[in-house]
Amino acid sequence: MKIVNIFAIFSSFLFSACGGSAENLREGMPAPKFTLSDAYGNAYSLSSYVGKSPVIVYFYPKASTPGCTKEACGVRDNISKFKNAGIEIFGISVDSKEKIKSFIDSYGLNFPLLSDETKETSKAYGVLNAIGFDSRVTFIIDKNGEIAKIIRDVDVEKHAEQVFDLAIKLK
């Protein structure tokens, strides 16, 4: 029983905010620009979407963990709503491209998951926590490239629905 309690405490610490709560950014500020690659080497730049569509950028701690899997599968199951509405969505973590590819393959994920192995984008967004993982924080960026909404307390069960409802108002 003690081992289970120790694991629960460690897991809670590992995947909690641990200092990466995006306190450096506020709604109405320009979103930090980034260019990152997905597991297949395709590059995505935030600047490519300015003037075209709202963009949802969500940071997640670690591929294939329970919370991250629920969050990603929620997006996967609702991706047609995002595409039909012209809303782009990206998941970002500091995982390697290989780990992200395995995550995509294991769960049939059908949207871009980007690798921030250098941790520069995570630092720019203020989501890198004290132990080197991304905190679970979501940014909804409007067509002008400004942060319209920051979600610091993400409910992985309802994340896809919540971010869609917020982003569709920006169309």
NORRADA-V586596 format. One record per pair of residues at least 24 apart in sequence whose ideal C-beta (glycine too) atoms are under 8 Angstrom apart, sorted by the first residue. I is the first residue (numbers start at 0). J is the second residue. Records with the same first field share a line. If there is no record, write none. Layout:
I->J ; J
//
This chain:
12->130
13->60 ; 130 ; 132
14->60 ; 61 ; 64 ; 66 ; 132 ; 135
15->128 ; 134
16->128 ; 134 ; 151
17->128 ; 129 ; 130 ; 132 ; 134
18->128 ; 129 ; 134
19->121 ; 125 ; 126 ; 127 ; 128 ; 129 ; 132 ; 133 ; 134 ; 136
20->125 ; 126 ; 134 ; 136 ; 151
21->124 ; 125 ; 126 ; 134 ; 136 ; 138 ; 149 ; 151
22->125
23->125
24->124 ; 125 ; 138 ; 146 ; 149
25->146 ; 149
26->146 ; 147 ; 148 ; 149
27->145 ; 146
28->145 ; 146
29->144 ; 145 ; 146
30->54 ; 56 ; 138 ; 140 ; 144 ; 145 ; 146
31->120 ; 123 ; 124
32->144
33->115 ; 119 ; 120 ; 123
35->91 ; 113 ; 114 ; 115 ; 120
36->96 ; 113 ; 114
37->96 ; 99 ; 111 ; 112 ; 113 ; 114
38->96 ; 97 ; 99 ; 100 ; 103 ; 112 ; 114
39->96 ; 100
40->96
41->111
43->89 ; 111 ; 113
45->140 ; 144
46->144
48->87 ; 140 ; 142 ; 144
49->142 ; 143 ; 144
50->142 ; 143
51->85 ; 142
52->85 ; 86 ; 87 ; 142 ; 170
53->86 ; 87 ; 139 ; 140 ; 141 ; 142 ; 147 ; 166 ; 169 ; 170
54->86 ; 87 ; 88 ; 89 ; 139 ; 140
55->81 ; 86 ; 87 ; 88 ; 89 ; 137 ; 138 ; 139 ; 140 ; 162 ; 166
56->88 ; 89 ; 91 ; 124 ; 137 ; 138 ; 140
57->88 ; 89 ; 90 ; 91 ; 135 ; 136 ; 137 ; 138 ; 153 ; 158 ; 162
58->90 ; 91 ; 92 ; 121 ; 124 ; 126 ; 133 ; 134 ; 135 ; 136 ; 137
59->90 ; 91 ; 92 ; 133 ; 135
60->92 ; 128 ; 132 ; 133 ; 134 ; 135
61->92 ; 94 ; 132
62->92 ; 94 ; 98 ; 99 ; 101 ; 102 ; 112
63->98 ; 101 ; 102 ; 105
66->135 ; 155
67->92 ; 102 ; 135 ; 155
68->102 ; 106
69->155 ; 156
70->135 ; 153 ; 155 ; 158 ; 159
71->102 ; 106 ; 108 ; 112
72->106 ; 108
73->155 ; 156 ; 157 ; 158 ; 159 ; 160
74->108 ; 110 ; 158 ; 159
75->106 ; 107 ; 108 ; 109 ; 110
76->159
77->159 ; 160 ; 163
78->109 ; 110
80->163
81->110 ; 163 ; 166
84->163 ; 166 ; 167 ; 170
85->170
86->163 ; 166 ; 167 ; 170
88->162
89->113
91->115 ; 120 ; 121 ; 133
92->132 ; 133
93->118 ; 121 ; 127 ; 131 ; 132 ; 133
137->162
139->165 ; 166 ; 169
141->169
142->169
//
